[in-house]
Amino acid sequence: MTKIEDSSLRRITATVLAIAMAASFTTACSSDKRELSEKAAAIVTGECRDERNQTVTIYSGRTEYLIRPIIEAFACETGIDVRVRWGNSTDLAILIGEEGTATEADVFLSRSPGPVGFLESRGLLGTIDDEVLSLVDPQNRASSGSWIGFSGRKRVLVRNLDLVSDSELPESVFDLTEDRYRGRVGLPATNGSFEDWFTVFRDTHGDEVATQWLRDMVANDAEYYPNNRAIVEAAGRGEIDMGLVNHYYQYQEAAAAGDAHRAENHDFGPNDIGSLLIITAATILGTTKDRGAAHELLAYLLSPQAQLYFTNQTFEYPLGAGITPNSILPALTALEIGSVDFDSLGGGFEETERIIRESGILTG
């Protein structure tokens, strides 16, 4: 696996590391179902179990509002106390790397396999038991057994229904550099998912092609937005014609706003890098004090009730073997789930950030 150069740690500012180090833990345990949030209570299939005097500590790079209901439900159904440190996946991976064998983390949840690969390259990960690995199809887990995928976010183009006709929709992400799309496309260039996608873009097409594409987008007056949701909201109100985002934000906004939200997703061709599925990853640290509790958590992420929450509530693709996605989600294709070697993406994020920074997208 490619390693992130040691200079990546030296380049992280003291401020970022200090913030990560100082981040407080939150707990997500209750023996009373009435104390659960509404979303968590809907996941739980029975009554809460008595506490078992076991604790699992999670460093979560997945956004709190998306995954906290799952963690609450797990604590209720198992009786295992859960402590969570929330943060950016890359920052948390670097923090674990700094903490080394002294880390409190038992489980790391990442927005993608890349930050997990960073930790594997430093020998900090354990091996997940075969019983848990078997809950995920082979293409959605590490060949080394170091991590499993538990949900997927597909890259798409969101477009305003009133400003972009069907005939104007591009077949490929490469089409967006054409003059007819000048000033019409939003990019969430500093968003973690965009960086993940661009890293795979570089790995698939080469640095020269990927870098030139981004420069061409900047030259074509692509608009910078800080994240996916901002683009979806802007497209819905007609502030921008279209933008590159994760698929599920559009479904969440449409569910909340109904017909007032004037946008929809557009899928690029099935073999286009613009249609990549980015998978979330979970791993167990080699220093975990309770492998049993950590494995129970990973298994719960892949349980039917958790997987149905992901696909029916957050509109992500479920990755547990045999779980059917919500019918609103388009079927996945080979490129999205089968032809990307995620084990090769343990490095490259520092270079991705450099290319994005030097492209000029952040300064307009």
Secondary structure, DSSP 8 states (H G I E B T S, - for coil): -----THHHHHS-HHHHHHHHH---EE---S-GGGS-HHHHHH--S------S-EEEEEE-S-HHHHHHHHHHHHHHH--EEEEEE--HHHHHHHHHHHGGG---SEEEESSHHHHHHHHTTT-B----HHHHTTB-GGGB-TTSSEEEEEEEEEEEEEETTTS-GGG--SSGGGGGSGGGTT-EEE-TTSHHHHHHHHHHHHHH-HHHHHHHHHHHHHTT-EE-SSHHHHHHHHHTTSSSEEEEEHHHHHHHHHHHGGG--EEEE---TT-GGG-EEEEEEEEBTT-S-HHHHHHHHHHHTSHHHHHHHHHHS--EE-BTT----TTS----HHHHHS--GGG-SS-HHHHHHHHHHHTTTT-
